[in-house]
């Protein structure tokens, strides 16, 4: 095989391998944790400020959802209850010098959960009456104790759920027990491509010799 043909074969092989690698599904680690949401324009918006520092205004709605997600706001499930302050705090009269903050607490689906059973299958709601300077963490503590925090103030448990752990990885997005045939066999494919290319080179050489005879 000539140098030019060898370079062509190597280039084609590299292109095939790169294409297969790009097509292979990438795995991502998912985490179970309490995601924090706030009401915005009648729907839920992912809250990027921590509950201990965020100070909700009077008439706000905070939402919490136990979720299984690899990338936070991009794929975390929202609380399933509608963030309607009027209905959530309908039975809690306003008080002078105080603010009211409605809360929705959603334990998620069985797939989101841990090995222990969630305390409630339906979203839990409440309405906290607080000082104007109270944070979302204080509102949550008033409605759904006990809370458990981890290092750096990360909220690990609400209303005692889960009873242990704190945002640990739940495994790869692509199951570890997937069949061996689930992805392309790069070695076998690359070998097949190389055999074809070598065969083409041998044919080209044989044709060249016949032309010279």
C-alpha positions in Angstrom: 0.0 0.0 0.0 1.4 3.4 -0.9 2.0 6.1 1.7 -0.9 8.2 0.2 -3.3 5.3 0.5 -2.1 4.6 4.0 -2.8 8.2 5.0 -6.2 8.0 3.4 -7.0 4.8 5.3 -5.9 6.3 8.6 -8.0 9.4 8.0 -11.1 7.4 7.2 -10.6 5.2 10.2 -10.2 8.2 12.5 -13.3 9.8 11.1 -15.4 6.6 11.6 -14.1 6.3 15.2 -14.8 9.9 16.0 -18.3 9.6 14.6 -19.0 6.6 16.7 -17.7 8.2 19.8 -19.9 11.3 19.2 -22.9 9.1 18.7 -22.3 7.0 21.9 -24.6 8.1 24.8 -22.8 10.0 27.5 -23.6 9.1 31.1 -24.4 11.7 33.7 -24.6 11.3 37.5 -27.9 12.2 39.0 -28.4 13.4 42.6 -31.4 13.2 45.0 -32.0 16.4 46.8 -34.6 19.0 47.8 -34.9 21.5 44.9 -36.0 25.1 45.8 -38.6 27.0 43.8 -40.5 30.2 43.9 -43.8 31.3 42.3 -43.4 33.5 39.3 -46.2 34.6 36.9 -48.4 31.7 37.9 -45.8 29.0 37.5 -42.7 27.8 39.3 -39.2 29.3 38.8 -36.0 27.5 40.0 -34.6 29.4 43.0 -30.9 29.9 42.8 -30.6 31.8 46.1 -30.2 29.6 49.2 -33.2 29.4 51.6 -31.2 30.8 54.5 -30.4 34.0 52.7 -33.5 34.5 50.5 -36.1 36.8 52.1 -39.5 36.3 50.5 -42.0 39.1 50.3 -45.5 39.1 51.8 -47.7 37.1 49.5 -44.9 34.9 48.2 -45.1 31.2 47.5 -42.0 28.9 48.2 -41.9 25.5 46.6 -39.8 22.4 47.5 -39.6 19.3 45.5 -37.6 16.1 46.3 -36.1 15.3 42.9 -33.6 13.1 41.0 -31.7 15.3 38.6 -28.2 15.6 37.1 -28.3 19.3 36.2 -30.5 21.3 38.5 -32.9 23.6 36.8 -32.5 22.0 33.4 -34.2 18.8 34.4 -35.4 19.0 38.0 -39.1 18.4 38.4 -41.2 21.2 39.7 -43.7 20.9 42.6 -46.9 19.5 41.3 -49.2 21.9 43.2 -50.2 25.2 41.7 -48.4 28.2 43.4 -51.6 30.1 44.2 -51.1 32.2 47.3 -54.7 33.2 47.7 -55.9 29.6 48.0 -52.9 28.4 50.0 -53.2 31.1 52.6 -57.0 31.4 52.5 -57.5 30.1 56.0 -54.6 32.1 57.5 -55.6 35.7 58.4 -53.2 38.5 57.8 -51.6 40.0 60.9 -50.4 43.5 61.4 -46.6 43.8 61.3 -46.3 40.3 59.9 -46.0 38.7 56.4 -47.5 35.6 55.1 -45.6 33.1 52.9 -47.3 30.1 51.4 -45.4 26.8 51.0 -45.7 23.7 48.8 -43.8 20.6 49.9 -43.7 17.9 47.2 -42.1 14.5 48.1 -41.8 13.5 44.4 -42.5 10.2 42.8 -41.3 6.7 43.9 -38.5 6.9 41.3 -37.3 10.1 42.8 -37.2 8.7 46.4 -34.8 6.9 48.5 -35.2 3.4 50.0 -37.4 4.7 52.8 -41.0 5.6 52.2 -41.8 9.3 51.7 -44.0 10.7 54.5 -46.7 11.8 52.1 -47.8 10.8 48.6 -49.5 14.1 47.8 -48.0 17.6 48.1 -48.2 19.2 51.5 -49.1 22.9 51.8 -48.9 25.5 54.5 -49.0 29.2 55.2 -46.4 30.7 57.5 -46.9 34.0 59.5 -43.5 35.6 60.0 -41.6 38.7 60.7 -41.0 40.8 57.6 -37.2 40.0 57.7 -37.7 36.2 58.0 -36.0 34.0 55.4 -37.4 31.1 53.4 -35.6 28.7 55.8 -37.5 30.2 58.7 -40.8 29.9 56.8 -40.0 26.2 56.0 -39.1 25.6 59.7 -42.4 27.0 60.8 -44.4 24.8 58.4 -42.4 21.5 58.0 -40.0 20.8 60.9 -37.7 19.1 61.5 -35.1 20.4 59.0 -31.6 18.9 58.7 -28.7 20.7 57.2 -25.3 19.5 56.0 -22.0 21.1 55.4 -22.1 24.6 53.9 -25.7 25.1 54.9 -27.0 22.6 52.3 -30.6 21.5 53.1 -30.6 17.7 53.5 -34.0 16.9 54.9 -37.4 18.5 55.3 -40.0 17.2 57.8 -37.4 14.5 58.6 -37.2 13.2 55.0 -34.9 11.6 54.1 -33.8 10.5 57.5 -30.1 10.1 56.4 -27.9 11.2 53.6 -27.5 14.5 51.9 -27.6 14.9 48.2 -25.6 11.8 47.3 -25.2 10.5 43.8 -27.9 8.1 42.8 -26.0 6.5 39.9 -25.4 7.1 36.3 -28.2 8.2 33.9 -27.3 5.2 31.7 -27.9 2.0 33.9 -24.9 0.1 34.9 -26.7 -3.2 34.2 -27.5 -2.3 30.6 -26.9 -5.2 28.1 -23.4 -5.4 26.6 -24.9 -4.9 23.2 -26.5 -1.6 24.2 -23.7 0.5 22.6 -21.5 0.1 19.5 -18.5 -2.3 19.7 -15.9 0.2 18.6 -13.1 -2.4 18.4 -15.0 -4.7 16.1 -16.2 -1.9 13.9 -12.8 -0.4 13.6 -11.3 -3.8 12.8 -13.9 -4.3 10.1 -13.2 -0.9 8.6 -9.5 -1.6 8.6 -10.0 -4.9 6.9 -12.1 -3.3 4.1 -9.4 -0.6 3.6 -6.6 -3.1 3.5 -8.6 -5.2 1.0 -9.1 -2.1 -1.1 -5.3 -1.4 -1.0 -4.5 -5.0 -2.0 -6.9 -4.8 -4.9 -5.4 -1.5 -6.0 -1.8 -2.9 -5.9 -2.8 -6.0 -7.9 -4.5 -3.9 -10.5 -1.4 -1.7 -10.7 0.9 -4.8 -11.3 -1.4 -6.1 -14.0 -1.2 -2.7 -15.7 2.6 -2.8 -15.7 2.9 -6.4 -17.1 
